[in-house]
Amino acid sequence: VIEKSQKILKEDADNEEGIFFEMSARGLLAEYYADEGSYMKAISEAKQTYDFIKKGFELTDKNPEFLFTVGLYNYFRETYPERHPIYKPFLWFFKSGDKELGLKQLDQACRQGVLTKVEANLYTSYIYLRYENNPETALKYLRRLNKDYPKNPFFQTKLAEALVMNERYKEVAPLADELLGNSDAYYRMSANLFLGIIEEKKAQNVSDATYYYQKALSESATFEFKGEYYKSLAYLGLGRIFRSQGKSDLADSQFNLAIEWATTEEVEKEAKSYLKH
């Protein structure tokens, strides 16, 4: 994509499609490198992406596709270094963002974008689930995606997550049942996790909840680079169960693992609060 974009931009440096596609490709590369822990590669790609994003700031009124990338920049420029302090020393190069404006631009992208509409709805729901701790708002975007793509297992997983966080357990069960039959271990892991939460928190069946949490973790052992958040929730759930059974040492080991895999402040705070008692 970068190669083809550069051919376009060599002939016309202001070509909107060339700018959009090279910016998007480099942004995805930066995200990939960040996820695998290649921090310097991630920073290198982010710097090159930033040059295109600066042009995108001037194009949002003319082309709504740029609302998505500019909205993401405005939000994560402020939020990402708060969550991942390792990046703070490298970010002097990037101008400050605006979280509130970023959320507004992403919402506009969800409604006005064509190429970016699906990604905008997905990322916006992710922000409300994992960063803003607002699963009710996340549901709005995830219901749109599942209405348009009812057989997409990734969207089903995210919808189920939002429903669980909203304690709408009856709606989760059919989604979880479908995901259990998926050939991909990631989706089976997520289904087992959601069923574990339902058994623990709604049915108060600690035996079944323990089974599902442990099953989720055994499924997660078969893949890498994804599912960290769900693993942290499974360890957190097991910690709560073992603590209720008076197995303090075992519970503490699970809470420490929850902290190790945590990707949200909420999981970390809850696990640490148990470890203090």
Stockholm file with secondary structure:
# STOCKHOLM 1.0

chainA/1-277         VIEKSQKILKEDADNEEGIFFEMSARGLLAEYYADEGSYMKAISEAKQTYDFIKKGFELTDKNPEFLFTVGLYNYFRETYPERHPIYKPFLWFFKSGDKELGLKQLDQACRQGVLTKVEANLYTSYIYLRYENNPETALKYLRRLNKDYPKNPFFQTKLAEALVMNERYKEVAPLADELLGNSDAYYRMSANLFLGIIEEKKAQNVSDATYYYQKALSESATFEFKGEYYKSLAYLGLGRIFRSQGKSDLADSQFNLAIEWATTEEVEKEAKSYLKH
#=GR chainA/1-277 SS CHHHHHHHHHHCTTCHHHHHHHHHHHHHHHHHHHHTTCHHHHHHHHHHHHHHHHHHHTTTTTCTHHHHHHHHHHHHHHHHHHHCGGGGGGGGGSCCCCHHHHHHHHHHHHHHCSTTHHHHHHHHHHIIIIISCCHHHHHHHHHHHHHHCTTCHHHHHHHHHHHHHTTCHHHHHHHHHHHHTCSSHHHHHHHHHHHHHHHHHTSCCHHHHHHHHHHHHHHHTTCCSSCHHHHHHHHHHHHHHHHHTTCHHHHHHHHHHHHHHCCSHHHHHHHHHHHTC
#=GC SS_cons         CHHHHHHHHHHCTTCHHHHHHHHHHHHHHHHHHHHTTCHHHHHHHHHHHHHHHHHHHTTTTTCTHHHHHHHHHHHHHHHHHHHCGGGGGGGGGSCCCCHHHHHHHHHHHHHHCSTTHHHHHHHHHHIIIIISCCHHHHHHHHHHHHHHCTTCHHHHHHHHHHHHHTTCHHHHHHHHHHHHTCSSHHHHHHHHHHHHHHHHHTSCCHHHHHHHHHHHHHHHTTCCSSCHHHHHHHHHHHHHHHHHTTCHHHHHHHHHHHHHHCCSHHHHHHHHHHHTC
//
